[in-house]
């Protein structure tokens, strides 16, 4: 999803609701998580952070990191990229390049962790974003 499309959609919502919106927290699930990371690293001033669910930062995002970014990642511990250590390695490399980094993997959970481990997922997400 191009950043311009998301920004235009946000503007249209504000116009329709006749209100000014606060900066959103981008949340993406699976492929949407990759897209949310891309959007956030391309236009960091457009959001206050990103939560990637069942995803990690795509390679092109790693080149656009800066100390203003707030990034959160939640994945299922049974995913291949978690089991082979790639997820942990990426999170450790992100740590020194962003302002805030939170990441967790839910043990014995696959890509459907939001459904199979709803209580645990909800608890983690509420730590990152209180309504």
VMD Tcl script that draws the C-alpha trace (Angstrom):
set ca {
  {0.00 0.00 0.00}
  {1.58 3.31 -1.01}
  {2.03 5.83 1.83}
  {0.13 8.46 -0.16}
  {-2.94 6.20 -0.26}
  {-2.95 5.70 3.51}
  {-2.40 9.40 4.18}
  {-5.23 10.32 1.80}
  {-7.55 7.80 3.49}
  {-6.72 9.28 6.89}
  {-7.44 12.79 5.57}
  {-10.77 11.63 4.10}
  {-11.83 10.11 7.43}
  {-10.99 13.33 9.27}
  {-12.97 15.36 6.73}
  {-15.96 13.04 6.88}
  {-15.99 13.00 10.67}
  {-15.31 16.75 10.79}
  {-12.52 16.31 13.29}
  {-8.77 16.34 13.45}
  {-7.32 12.89 14.04}
  {-4.37 12.17 16.28}
  {-1.43 10.38 14.74}
  {-2.45 6.76 14.26}
  {-0.69 3.69 15.54}
  {-0.24 1.50 12.47}
  {-1.14 -2.15 13.00}
  {-0.63 -4.82 10.39}
  {-1.26 -8.56 10.41}
  {0.85 -10.96 8.31}
  {1.42 -9.31 4.89}
  {-0.22 -6.20 6.32}
  {2.51 -6.17 8.97}
  {5.17 -5.97 6.29}
  {3.24 -3.13 4.63}
  {2.79 -1.28 7.92}
  {6.56 -1.47 8.53}
  {7.26 -0.15 5.05}
  {4.83 2.73 5.45}
  {6.13 3.65 8.88}
  {9.80 3.65 7.90}
  {9.05 5.65 4.73}
  {6.85 8.22 6.52}
  {7.72 8.06 10.24}
  {6.03 11.39 10.99}
  {2.69 10.03 9.76}
  {2.24 7.67 12.72}
  {3.23 7.36 16.35}
  {4.38 3.77 15.95}
  {3.78 0.39 14.37}
  {2.65 -2.99 15.64}
  {3.50 -5.88 13.33}
  {1.59 -9.07 14.01}
  {2.94 -12.28 12.52}
  {5.55 -10.34 10.55}
  {9.01 -8.82 10.76}
  {10.64 -5.77 9.20}
  {11.29 -6.27 5.46}
  {14.90 -5.82 4.35}
  {14.26 -2.42 2.75}
  {13.00 -1.08 6.10}
  {16.30 -1.90 7.77}
  {17.95 0.82 5.65}
  {15.45 3.49 6.78}
  {15.63 3.12 10.55}
  {16.08 6.09 12.84}
  {16.00 6.89 16.54}
  {12.47 8.35 16.38}
  {10.78 5.04 15.55}
  {8.60 3.01 17.94}
  {8.26 -0.57 16.69}
  {6.48 -3.57 18.22}
  {6.44 -7.15 16.93}
  {4.32 -10.10 18.06}
  {4.73 -13.51 16.44}
  {3.92 -17.16 16.97}
  {6.85 -19.10 18.41}
  {6.29 -22.04 16.04}
  {6.89 -19.94 12.93}
  {9.94 -21.06 10.93}
  {11.60 -17.64 11.09}
  {11.29 -17.73 14.88}
  {12.49 -21.32 15.27}
  {15.56 -20.78 13.06}
  {16.59 -17.66 15.01}
  {16.13 -15.14 12.17}
  {13.45 -13.19 14.05}
  {15.57 -12.82 17.19}
  {18.62 -11.79 15.17}
  {16.61 -9.10 13.40}
  {15.13 -7.81 16.64}
  {18.58 -7.59 18.23}
  {19.87 -5.65 15.22}
  {16.87 -3.28 15.31}
  {17.35 -2.54 19.00}
  {20.16 0.00 18.65}
  {18.59 1.80 15.66}
  {15.12 2.73 16.96}
  {13.73 4.65 19.92}
  {11.41 1.92 21.17}
  {11.46 -1.78 20.33}
  {9.19 -4.39 21.87}
  {9.05 -7.93 20.59}
  {7.59 -11.17 21.80}
  {6.93 -14.60 20.46}
  {4.13 -16.69 21.89}
  {5.37 -20.23 22.61}
  {3.64 -23.11 20.84}
  {1.71 -20.72 18.60}
  {1.67 -20.55 14.81}
  {0.44 -17.84 12.45}
  {-3.03 -18.05 13.99}
  {-1.79 -16.99 17.44}
  {-4.39 -14.21 17.74}
  {-7.10 -16.87 17.65}
  {-5.39 -19.78 19.39}
  {-3.76 -17.66 22.11}
  {-6.22 -14.78 22.35}
  {-5.78 -13.99 26.06}
  {-1.99 -13.94 25.88}
  {-2.03 -11.89 22.66}
  {-4.47 -9.37 24.11}
  {-2.37 -8.97 27.27}
  {0.76 -8.20 25.24}
  {-1.02 -5.80 22.89}
  {-2.57 -3.90 25.79}
  {0.92 -3.35 27.21}
  {1.85 -1.65 23.96}
  {-1.33 0.35 23.43}
  {-3.81 1.11 26.15}
  {-7.21 2.28 24.87}
}
mol new
graphics top color blue
foreach p $ca { graphics top sphere $p radius 0.5 }
foreach p [lrange $ca 0 end-1] q [lrange $ca 1 end] { graphics top cylinder $p $q radius 0.2 }
display resetview
